[in-house]
Amino acid sequence: MKKILFVVLLFLASFNVFSQKTAWRQGEMELKIQLGTQEDAKLLGSLNLNTDIYTSYAWAYVVPEELNRIKQSGLNFEIVKPDLNAWSASFGDALVPQGYYSFNQIRNIADSLVAAYPSICKKVTFGQSASMEELAALKISDNVDADENEPEILFDGGIHGDEIGGSQNMIMFARDLCRDYGTNADITDLIDHREIWIYYCVNPWGRNNMSRYNMNGVDINRDFGYMWGFEGGSSSPFSQPESKALRSCKLDNQFAVYTNYHSGTEIVSYPWSNRVTLAPDNAQFNALAQVYVNASGYSYLAYGQGALVIYLIQGATKDFDYGSLGSVAWSIEISYDKQPDASQISYYYNINKPAMLALIRHSGFGVQGTITDAITGQPVAAAIFEGSNYPSYSDPQVGDYHRYLIPGTYSLKVVANGYEPKTITGITVSSEQCTTVDVQLQPL
């Protein structure tokens, strides 16, 4: 009886801690800080606060002690939300601003798409959040249960729960793709020749509590293991279940292109975010970013290297995807307001939808092929280097690889454990085309 009583008390204590968890730190507020010069941005960065720093302004999330540091710095600021916990609680049972879906509604729509379109849509669950919500993505492709020799592309949203446009767009896009398959020629062609993954909400607790953080008070976009650096409350690389689950999605697939949606400004931000030196694939990033911008409905949408056009951060998802996995990876900020009025939901979706479709199409341009054992013909897990650029990887189950490249002449070096490396030169890539280069590796 004593053991049973102890277990019950322990459960009640755990439940009490969970139920009292607030969305933000005690006394946390949102500030907008005006940045007149680069020195202002450097000064703000030196204060080591939780900030989003853009060209002429920054968002800062501070408690009273940190607010005093900003006051002492002399920076010009205004308090936009004086009590973020009260603001989060103000949405009550709706959980989110009027007109937006809660996480449960998004999940239910995802399940309804799987039920209604089973031949092209399936849900893959990668884990549970710190608050025990499922973490899952929709795969949309013909022959959806098969791993085919096709380019894979990943979209995600909601890594910062208070930036609500990303997850909203994700589930609306998934719905349109499924609904228009078979009737819209362009969408049908993309689904027939691509594997499209939509990770519809990275941080469910954050969305339902209108918080930047997860339930443990960690910024998931500072928790990834490539050039990680103790930012955003992260205690170690991949410390949170949300970052582990998203990592599993990425390691289980070979994404040619990865897009992570945010709000707070309007810009396309690609690697590096952790350093100011240009990434080796900077030309590819520039070209594909221009594709997105030109196809979008924005009158102006800037793009550039994250550390230069926005601010330096460590532990970001896009740096992990490029630095560790070789994907073209970036964050796209879709609106200046992190919580646009409900009347603007369709506007922001409609100006991004054509760009998302263009991105899916262009993800298959460049170079592709299969890596196999020269003797057995079986697929080989290999790294594919193009010049001095970071490697991309082949699928160990199918052997296929897909790498976005701009027009030009290239050399590929293929390296795999237990095989002789192989270099192929004089590979020509034409505009909006894909060159196929199959490689057979000799076992050592």
C-alpha positions in Angstrom: 0.0 0.0 0.0 2.8 2.4 0.9 4.5 1.8 -2.5 1.2 2.4 -4.3 0.6 5.6 -2.3 4.2 6.8 -3.2 3.6 6.2 -6.9 0.3 8.1 -6.8 1.9 11.0 -5.0 4.8 11.0 -7.4 2.5 11.1 -10.4 0.4 13.9 -8.8 3.6 15.9 -8.1 4.8 15.3 -11.7 1.4 16.4 -13.1 1.4 19.5 -10.9 4.8 20.5 -12.2 3.6 19.9 -15.8 0.4 21.8 -15.3 2.1 24.8 -13.8 4.7 25.1 -16.5 4.4 28.5 -18.1 5.0 29.3 -21.8 7.7 31.9 -21.0 10.1 32.6 -18.2 8.6 34.4 -15.1 8.3 38.1 -16.0 9.5 37.6 -19.6 8.5 40.4 -22.1 9.0 41.0 -25.9 10.9 44.1 -27.0 11.5 45.6 -30.4 14.9 47.3 -30.5 15.8 49.8 -33.2 19.3 49.3 -34.7 20.6 52.4 -36.3 24.1 51.1 -37.0 26.1 47.8 -37.2 27.6 48.9 -33.9 24.1 48.8 -32.3 23.7 45.2 -33.5 27.1 44.2 -32.2 26.3 45.8 -28.8 23.0 43.9 -28.6 24.8 40.7 -29.5 27.4 41.3 -26.8 24.6 41.3 -24.2 24.0 37.6 -24.7 20.2 37.7 -24.8 17.6 35.7 -26.6 17.2 37.8 -29.7 16.3 37.8 -33.4 18.5 40.5 -34.9 17.6 41.8 -38.4 19.0 44.7 -40.5 17.4 47.7 -38.8 15.7 46.2 -35.7 15.6 43.2 -33.4 13.2 41.2 -31.3 14.3 40.5 -27.8 12.8 38.2 -25.1 14.0 39.4 -21.7 13.2 39.2 -18.0 13.5 42.3 -15.8 17.2 41.7 -15.0 18.0 41.5 -18.7 15.8 44.5 -19.4 18.1 46.5 -17.1 21.1 45.5 -19.2 19.4 46.8 -22.3 18.6 50.1 -20.5 22.2 50.5 -19.4 23.4 49.8 -22.9 21.6 52.9 -24.2 19.9 51.0 -27.1 16.5 52.4 -28.3 13.7 50.0 -27.5 10.0 49.6 -27.0 8.2 47.0 -24.9 5.7 45.3 -27.3 4.3 42.6 -25.0 5.0 43.5 -21.4 3.9 40.0 -20.0 4.3 37.2 -22.5 2.8 34.6 -20.1 -0.4 36.7 -19.8 -0.4 37.2 -23.5 -0.1 33.4 -24.1 -2.9 32.7 -21.6 -5.2 35.2 -23.2 -6.1 32.8 -26.0 -7.8 30.5 -23.5 -9.3 27.3 -24.9 -8.6 28.4 -28.5 -4.8 28.2 -27.7 -3.9 30.3 -30.8 -5.1 33.6 -32.3 -8.5 33.6 -33.9 -8.5 32.1 -37.4 -5.4 29.9 -36.9 -5.3 26.1 -36.3 -4.2 24.7 -32.9 -1.8 21.8 -33.0 -4.6 19.3 -32.5 -6.5 20.7 -35.4 -3.4 20.6 -37.6 -2.8 17.0 -36.6 -6.4 16.1 -37.3 -6.2 17.6 -40.7 -3.0 15.6 -41.4 -4.8 12.4 -40.3 -7.8 13.2 -42.5 -5.5 13.6 -45.5 -4.0 10.2 -44.9 -7.4 8.7 -44.7 -8.7 10.4 -47.8 -5.7 10.0 -50.0 -3.9 6.8 -48.9 -2.3 6.2 -52.3 -0.3 9.4 -52.2 -0.1 10.5 -48.5 1.1 8.8 -45.4 2.1 9.9 -42.0 5.5 9.0 -40.4 5.9 9.6 -36.7 9.4 10.3 -35.5 8.9 10.7 -31.7 7.1 12.7 -29.0 7.6 16.2 -27.8 8.6 17.1 -24.2 4.9 17.6 -23.6 4.1 14.2 -25.2 2.5 15.3 -28.5 3.3 13.3 -31.5 6.1 14.6 -33.8 5.3 13.6 -37.4 5.6 14.4 -41.1 3.4 13.7 -44.1 5.1 12.1 -47.1 3.3 12.9 -50.3 4.3 11.0 -53.4 3.0 8.5 -55.9 3.8 5.0 -54.6 4.0 6.6 -51.2 5.0 3.4 -49.4 8.0 2.8 -51.6 11.4 4.5 -51.3 11.9 5.4 -55.0 14.8 6.9 -57.0 13.4 10.4 -56.7 14.6 13.7 -55.3 13.4 14.3 -51.7 12.5 17.7 -50.3 11.5 18.7 -46.8 9.5 21.6 -45.5 8.9 22.3 -41.8 7.2 25.0 -39.7 6.5 25.9 -36.1 10.0 25.4 -34.6 9.2 28.7 -32.8 5.7 28.2 -31.6 4.8 31.9 -31.5 5.7 32.3 -35.2 2.4 30.9 -36.4 2.4 31.3 -40.1 4.8 28.4 -40.8 2.7 25.5 -39.5 -0.5 27.1 -40.9 1.1 27.1 -44.4 2.4 23.6 -44.0 -1.0 22.0 -43.5 -2.7 24.2 -46.1 0.0 23.2 -48.6 -0.4 19.5 -47.8 -4.1 19.7 -48.3 -3.8 21.5 -51.7 -1.2 18.9 -52.9 -3.5 16.0 -52.1 -6.7 17.6 -53.3 -5.2 18.7 -56.7 -3.4 15.5 -57.5 -4.9 14.1 -60.7 -6.6 17.4 -61.7 -3.7 19.9 -61.7 -1.1 18.8 -64.2 1.9 20.6 -62.6 1.1 19.3 -59.1 0.4 15.8 -60.4 3.8 15.8 -62.2 5.6 16.9 -59.0 4.0 14.2 -56.9 4.8 11.6 -59.5 8.5 12.5 -59.7 9.4 13.8 -56.2 9.1 12.7 -52.6 7.7 15.7 -50.7 7.9 15.7 -46.9 5.9 18.2 -44.8 6.9 18.2 -41.1 3.9 20.3 -40.1 4.7 21.3 -36.5 8.2 21.0 -35.0 7.2 22.5 -31.6 3.5 21.6 -30.7 3.7 22.8 -27.1 5.1 26.1 -28.3 2.2 26.6 -30.8 -0.5 25.7 -28.2 1.1 28.1 -25.7 2.2 30.8 -28.1 5.8 30.4 -27.0 9.1 30.5 -28.8 10.4 27.7 -26.7 9.4 24.1 -26.1 7.9 23.0 -22.7 11.5 22.8 -21.2 12.2 26.4 -22.1 14.6 25.6 -25.0 14.8 27.3 -28.4 14.8 24.2 -30.7 16.5 26.2 -33.4 19.6 26.5 -31.2 19.7 22.9 -30.2 21.1 21.2 -33.3 24.5 19.7 -33.1 26.4 21.3 -35.9 28.4 24.3 -34.4 26.3 24.1 -31.3 27.0 26.7 -28.7 24.9 26.8 -25.5 22.4 29.3 -27.0 18.6 29.5 -26.4 18.6 27.5 -23.2 20.1 24.4 -24.9 22.3 22.5 -22.4 23.9 20.1 -25.0 23.5 19.2 -28.7 20.2 17.6 -29.5 19.1 17.9 -25.8 15.4 18.0 -26.6 13.0 15.4 -28.0 11.8 17.8 -30.6 15.3 18.2 -32.1 16.0 14.5 -31.9 12.8 13.7 -33.8 13.5 16.2 -36.6 17.0 14.9 -36.8 15.6 11.3 -37.2 13.5 12.5 -40.1 16.6 14.0 -41.8 18.8 11.0 -41.2 16.2 8.6 -42.4 16.1 10.4 -45.8 18.4 12.2 -48.2 16.9 15.6 -48.7 18.2 17.6 -51.6 16.5 20.8 -50.3 15.3 21.7 -46.8 13.2 24.7 -45.9 12.5 25.8 -42.4 9.7 28.5 -42.1 9.8 31.4 -39.6 8.2 34.9 -39.0 9.6 38.1 -37.8 10.9 39.6 -41.0 10.8 38.8 -44.7 14.0 37.2 -46.0 15.6 34.0 -47.2 18.5 33.1 -45.0 21.0 30.3 -45.9 24.2 28.9 -44.4 26.3 29.9 -42.8 24.5 31.3 -39.7 27.4 30.4 -37.4 30.2 32.2 -39.3 30.7 35.1 -41.8 32.9 33.2 -44.3 31.0 32.1 -47.4 29.8 28.5 -47.7 31.4 26.5 -50.5 27.9 26.1 -52.1 27.1 29.8 -51.9 26.5 30.0 -55.7 23.9 27.1 -55.5 22.2 28.8 -52.5 22.0 32.1 -54.4 20.6 30.6 -57.5 17.9 28.5 -55.8 17.0 31.5 -53.5 16.4 33.6 -56.6 14.1 30.8 -57.9 12.0 31.1 -54.8 11.9 34.9 -54.8 11.0 35.1 -58.4 8.2 32.6 -58.1 6.8 34.1 -54.9 4.2 36.9 -54.7 6.4 39.2 -52.6 7.1 42.6 -54.2 10.6 42.3 -52.6 12.1 39.4 -50.7 15.8 39.7 -49.7 18.1 36.7 -49.6 21.6 36.0 -48.4 23.9 34.3 -45.9 22.3 34.2 -42.5 25.3 35.5 -40.6 25.5 38.5 -42.9 21.9 39.4 -43.7 20.4 38.5 -40.3 22.6 37.6 -37.3 25.1 35.0 -36.0 23.6 32.0 -34.2 24.8 28.6 -33.3 22.9 25.3 -33.3 20.6 26.2 -36.2 18.8 23.6 -38.3 19.9 24.9 -41.6 23.6 24.8 -40.7 23.2 21.2 -39.5 21.4 20.2 -42.7 24.1 21.7 -44.9 27.2 21.1 -42.8 26.3 17.5 -41.8 24.0 16.3 -44.6 24.9 18.3 -47.6 21.4 19.6 -48.3 20.6 23.0 -49.8 19.1 24.3 -46.5 17.7 27.6 -45.3 15.2 29.5 -43.2 12.5 31.6 -44.9 10.9 34.4 -42.9 7.5 34.9 -44.4 6.0 37.9 -42.5 7.2 40.9 -40.4 4.5 40.2 -37.9 5.0 36.9 -36.0 1.2 36.7 -35.6 -0.4 38.3 -38.6 -4.2 39.0 -38.4 -6.4 36.1 -39.5 -7.4 38.2 -42.5 -3.8 37.8 -43.8 -3.6 34.0 -43.5 -4.6 33.4 -47.2 -2.4 36.2 -48.4 0.8 34.8 -46.9 0.0 31.3 -48.0 -0.8 32.3 -51.6 2.3 34.4 -52.1 4.5 31.5 -50.9 2.7 28.5 -52.5 4.0 29.1 -56.1 7.5 29.5 -54.7 7.2 26.2 -52.8 6.1 24.4 -56.0 9.0 26.0 -57.9 11.3 24.8 -55.2 10.0 21.2 -55.4 10.6 21.2 -59.2 14.1 22.7 -59.0 15.2 20.3 -56.3 15.5 17.7 -59.0 17.8 19.8 -61.2 21.6 19.3 -61.2 23.1 15.8 -61.0 21.6 12.5 -59.9 22.4 8.8 -60.2 22.8 5.6 -58.3 25.8 4.3 -56.4 26.2 0.5 -56.6 28.6 -2.3 -55.9 30.4 -3.1 -59.2 30.3 -6.9 -58.5 26.9 -7.4 -56.9 25.0 -4.5 -58.2 23.6 -3.8 -54.7 23.1 -0.2 -53.5 26.0 1.4 -51.6 25.9 4.1 -49.0 28.4 6.7 -50.2 29.4 10.3 -49.9 29.4 12.4 -53.1 31.8 15.3 -53.2 31.6 18.1 -55.8 34.9 20.0 -55.8 35.6 21.4 -52.4 31.9 21.6 -51.4 30.3 19.7 -48.6 29.3 16.1 -49.5 25.8 14.9 -50.1 24.9 11.2 -49.5 23.3 8.3 -51.4 20.3 6.3 -50.1 21.7 3.1 -48.6 18.5 1.2 -49.5 18.0 2.4 -53.1 21.5 3.8 -53.8 20.2 7.0 -55.4 21.6 10.5 -54.9 20.3 13.9 -56.0 22.3 17.1 -55.8 21.2 20.6 -56.8 23.8 22.3 -59.1 23.7 25.4 -61.2 24.7 25.1 -64.9 28.4 24.3 -65.4 31.0 21.6 -65.7 31.7 19.5 -62.6 33.8 16.7 -61.2 32.4 14.2 -58.7 34.3 12.1 -56.2 32.5 9.2 -54.7 33.7 7.7 -51.4 32.3 4.7 -49.5 33.6 2.5 -46.7 35.1 -0.7 -48.1 35.4 0.6 -51.6 37.9 2.3 -53.9 37.1 6.0 -54.3 36.1 7.0 -57.8 36.3 10.4 -59.5 34.2 11.3 -62.6 35.2 14.5 -64.5 33.7 16.6 -67.2 30.1 16.3 -66.0 28.0 19.0 -67.8 24.9 20.4 -66.1 22.5 22.4 -68.2 20.0 25.0 -67.1 16.9 23.4 -65.5 18.0 20.0 -66.4 19.4 17.0 -64.5 22.4 15.0 -65.6 22.5 11.3 -64.6 25.8 9.9 -63.5 25.6 6.3 -62.3 28.7 5.0 -60.4 29.8 1.5 -59.8 32.4 1.1 -57.0 35.0 -1.6 -56.8 35.2 -3.3 -53.4 38.7 -3.0 -51.7 
